[in-house]
Amino acid sequence: MEILNFPYDQLKIFLLVLIRISCVLFLFPIFGSKVFPNLVKAGLALVMALALTPVVKIDLTLFPENTVTVVIFIASEIFIGLVLGLSIRLFFASVQFAGQLIGFQTGFMMANVIDPQSGTQVSLIEQFAYWIALIIFLILDGHHMLITAMVQSFDVINVGIISLKKELLSQMLLLSSNMFILAIKIGSPAIAALLFTSAGFGLCARFVPQMNILIVSFPFKIAVGLIFLGITFQIISIVTQIYCSNFLFLLFTLVKMLGNV
């Protein structure tokens, strides 16, 4: 297959692969950020599409011919890519939310930094938690699992045809609700320790009103927060490993729900 001389049938397959990959990369934690220029993202999507096109088997007789059907076909491919990408994004959102809760309890919410991923201000602890989870995810070949699921999706889901089952909606709602539950589980040691610390200083304010609680509690809460933050990082490492061990099964489950299996 020559790059500059696509056969018409190969061009159809290439466009199909490119649309689905582009949507997944848009939601992927690293490549979807504003740090990467749009030309770099487009080039990466093109390279991956060129690499996957020869191994993807598609029934070209199902490819639409008129404009309306083509638009529906493109919309279905975008939806498939968004579902696969959102399954990853929700996990990292739970880690960020846990870091945000810890940062709020510690008192670091006023010391924000610019997040290069989104271009908005985020807390320091949130950034630490996010990058630790992302590094572990990449070390455990989570991105390779995603590519494998994308290749398998072309075998399970027919061209331009998706099945919007009730189970798919239930699964996405379950992933969304688990985001908050997982965030509480990750940040529970630090949140509980800081809560008891605040309660202790509240009692001190009642029994020793001469004490300047604001001045004394602020550095003490930072010290407690940083100590329990180390425990939280261990929890993030364990949770990420568990997530990666079930990640491929989750992707295959979503692909089967989108297809006719």
N, C-alpha and C positions, 0 to 999 in steps of 0.2 A: 504494500500500500504506500504510494508516494504521497508525501505531505502536500506538495503543490499541485497534485493532479488527482484529486479525489474522484473515484467513481461515484455515480449518483447514489447508488444504494449505500455505499460506505459513508457518504455525506449525511444521509438520513440518520444512520446509527450514531455518527459523531455528534450531531446536533442534539440527539436524545440524551446521550451521555453527558454532554456539556451542560445542558440545562439542569440536570439532577445534581451534578457535582457542584455547580456554581452555587446552588441554594444551600447545600450542606456546608460549603466553605464559608458562606456568608454568616452562618450561625456558629461556626467553630470558634472556640475561645481565642485562638491566636490570630488566625488569618482573617477573621472578621473584624479586627480592630482597625482604628483609623491610622495606626502607625504604618501599616503596609499601604503603599500607594495603590491606586486602583489598577495601574498597569501591571504591578506585580501580582495582584490577585487574579487578574484576567490571564496573565501568562501562566500562572500555576494551574488554573482551571483548564487551560488549553493543553498543557503538558499532560495532566492527569487524564483528560479526555482522550488524547492521542494514545496514551499507554493502555487505556482500558477498552478502546474501540475494537481492537482485534480479538479480544477474549469475550466480548459480549455477544450473545446470540439472541437476535430479535427477529420476529416474524414480520418482514417488511410488507406483507400483504395487508397488515392492520394499520399501516401508516396512512393518515388521512390525506385527501386530495384537495378538498375545498377549504376556503379561508376560515369559515366558522368552526369547522371541525379541528383545524390546526390550532386555533386559539384555545379551544377546550382541551386539546391534547397538551399544549404548553402549560396551561393552568394546572392540569393533573400532575404533570412532572414537577412543577414548582411545589405543589402540595406535598408530594412524596419527599422531596428534598427537605422541606421545612419540618416535616414530622421527624425525620431522622436526625436533623440538626438540633431540633428542640429537645430531643431526649438527652442530648449531651449538655445543652445549655442549662437545663433545669438543675442538674447535679451541681455544676459550678456556681449557680445562683444560690443554692442552699449553703455552700461553703462561704460564699461572700456574705450572706445574711447572718451566718453565725459569727463571722468576724466583725460585722457591723454591730451586733448586739453586745459583744465583748468590748468593743471600742467605746460604745455608749456608756456602759457601766464603769469602765475604767476612767473615763473623762477625756478620751482622745478625740472626741467628735469635733472639737474646735481645731485640732491639728490635722487638717486634711491635706491631701496631696492630689495632684492632677493624675487621673488614671489615663494612661496612653491608650488603653483599649477602647474606652468610650468617650474620652475627652471631658469627663465630668470629675468633680471633686469626690474623693472617697477617703475613708479612714485608713490609717497606716496598718492596723491589724487586719482589716479586710483585705488589703493588698497582699500582706504576708500569707494569709490563709489561702488566698486564691492561687498564688504562684506555687506554693508548696503542693497543693492538690494538682495543679497543672503539670508540674515537673514529674510527679509520681505517675500521673496518667500517661505521659509520653514515655516514661521509662518502661512501663508495663505494656507498651505497644498498643495503647488504646486507639491511636490513629490508624494503625494497621487493621484493627478489628472493624473500624468504620469503613475503610476501603473494601474489605471483604464483604461486609453487609451490602454495600452499594452494588458490588458486582453480582451478588446473589439476588438482589432486588430485581434485576432485569430478567432473571429466569422465572421468578415467582409472579411478578406483576406484569400483566399484558401491556402492550404499547398504548398509552393514552387512556387506559381503563383502570380506574381504581374502585375499590369496594369500600364505601364508607359504612362500616359495620358499627353496631352499637358497642361491641367490645373495644373498638379502637377509641371511641370517645371515653369509655370507662377507664381504659388504660392511661390515656393522657390526663384525665382528671386525677387518677391515682398518683401519677408522677408529679403532678402539680401540688397535690396535698402533701405528698411525702417530702417535698422540698422544705416546707416549714417544720415538719416533724424532725427531719434529719438535721436541720439547722439548730433546733433546740437540743437535740442529742449531742451534737458536736460541741456546742458552747455551754452545755449544762455545768461542767465542773467550774469553769471560770465565772459563769453567771451566778451560781449558788454561792461561791466563795465571796464574791463582791457584794452579793445581797446580804449575807451574814455580816460582812464588814460594815456596810452601811447601817445595819440594825445595831451593831455594837457601838458605833459612834453616835447613833441616836440615843442610846441609853446613857452614854458618857455625857452627852449634852444635857440630859435631864439631871444627872447626879452631880456633875461638875460644870455648872453654867459658866464658870470663869474661863474654861478652856475654849480656845478659838478652834472650833471644829473644822471650819473650812480650810484653814491653813494646815492643820495637822492631818486631816483625812486625805487630802489630795495626794501627797507623795506616798502615803501608806497604801492607798487604793491602787496607785500605779505599780507599786512593788508587788502587791498581792496579784494584780492582774497579769503582770509579766511572768510571775512564777507559775500560775495556773495556765498561762498561755503556752508554756512548754508542754504541759499535759495535753492541751488542746491540739497542738501540732501532732502529737503521737496519735490522737484519735483521728485526725484528718488523714494521716497516713494509713491507718487500719481501714477506715471507711472507704478511702479511694481504692485500696487493694480489693476490698469486697465488691465494690462497684465494678471494677474492671473484670473481675472473675465472672460476673453475671452480665457484663455489658454486651457481649456477642449474642447471648441468648435473648436479651431484651431487644436488640436490633432485629434479630430474626423473627421474633414474635410480632413486632410492629410491621415488618415486611409482609408476613403472612396475613395479618389483619387488613393490610392495604390491598392484598391480592385476592385471588379467588380460592385460596387454600383453606 
